[in-house]
Amino acid sequence: MTNESESRQQARENLNKQFEKAKRRAQDSKAQQTESLKTELGRVVFDLAEEKFPEEAQQRKRQSAATAFGVGLAVGFLARHVLGR
C-alpha cells in the first residue's frame, strides 16, 4: 500500500511540476506577444503621425540628424583628444 501511495504522490508531484512549467511558458509567451504588439502599435502610430503631419515629421528628422551630427563631432573630438595623449 505504501508503494502505491508513494507512487501516486510522486505522479501528483510530477504533474504539478509539468503544470507549473506549462504555466510559465504560457506567461512568457504572453509577455513576448504583448511586447511585439506594443512595438507594432508604436510603428503604426508613428507612421500615421508622419502621414498626417509631414512637415513636423521632416522637421523632427532634421533636428535628430543635427543632434546626431553634433554628438558625433563631440565624441570624435574627445576621442582624438584622449587618444592623442
N, C-alpha and C positions, 0 to 999 in steps of 0.2 A: 504494500500500500504506500509506503513512504516513497519508494522509487517512482511510482505512478504520480504521486502528489508532487514530488520534486520535478518530475518531467513536465507536468502541467505548468508548474510555476516557472520553469525555465522557458517553456514555449510562450507563456504570457509575457515574460520579460523581453524575449526576442521580438515579439510582436510589438510591444511598446517602443522598443528601440527603432524598429523599422518605421513605425508611425511617426516618431519624432524626426527621423531623417527625412521622411517624405514631407513632413510639415515644414522643415527648414528649407528644403529645396523649393517648395511652393512659395514660401515667403521671399526667398532670394530671387526667384523668377519674377514675382510680382514687383519687387523693387526695381529690377532691371527694366521691366516693361514700363513702369512708371517714369523712370529717368529717360527712357527712349521717347516716350510720348511727350514729356516736357520739352525735350530738345527739339522734336519735330514741331511742336506748337510754337516754340520760340522762333524757329526758322520761318514758319508760315506768317506769324505776326510781323516779323521783320520785313519779309518780302512784301506783305500787304502795305506796311508803312512806307516802303520805298515806292510802291506804285501810287499811293495816294499823295505823298509829299516828296516828289522827286527833287525839288530844289533843296529842301532841307537835307535830304539824304546825300546829295552831292556835296553840300557844304560840310556835313559831318565827315564824309570821306576825306575831303581836302584837309580838314583840321586834324584828323587822325594821321594822315600821311605827313603833315608838317610836324606834328608832335613826334612821330616815329623818327623822322629825319633828324630832329633836334636831339633826341635821345641818342641816336646813333653817333652823331657828331661828338656829344659829350663822352660817350663810352670810348670812342676812338681816341679822343684827346687824352682821357685818363689812362687808357692802356698804353698809349705812346709815352706819356709822362712816366708811368710806373716802370715800363719795360726799358725805357731809355736810360735809366739809372744804373 
